[in-house]
Each structure stands twice: as C-alpha cells, then as structure tokens.
Amino acid sequence: MPLVYLAATDGSLELQLASILRQIKCVYQISLIWIKSDF
C-alpha cells in the first residue's frame, strides 16, 4: 500500500491500521496452531 494512498485517506488511517493489526494477529495465531500441530 503506497504512502501516497495513506496520506490521501488520512481520515480512515486509524481504521486501516486496526484492520491490518487484526489480520496480523489472525495470521500469528494460525501460524502458532500450525507450529503446535507440527510437533
């Protein structure tokens, strides 16, 4: 995601960051489950 796009949509920047953090947390939890199932 380009910085220019983020600057153009400054009002919804917090919402975008929140959704990105949520996705990262989901991926992190899924990868933890995969690691546990591998062992």
Residue, then its C-alpha position, 0 to 999 in steps of 0.5 A: m500500500p503506497l504512502v501516497y494512498l495513506a496520506a490521501t485517506d488520512g481520515s480512515l488511517e486509524l481504521q486501516l491500521a486496526s484492520i491490518l493489526r487484526q489480520i496480523k494477529c489472525v495470521y500469528q495465531i494460525s501460524l502458532i496452531w500450525i507450529k503446535s500441530d507440527f510437533 
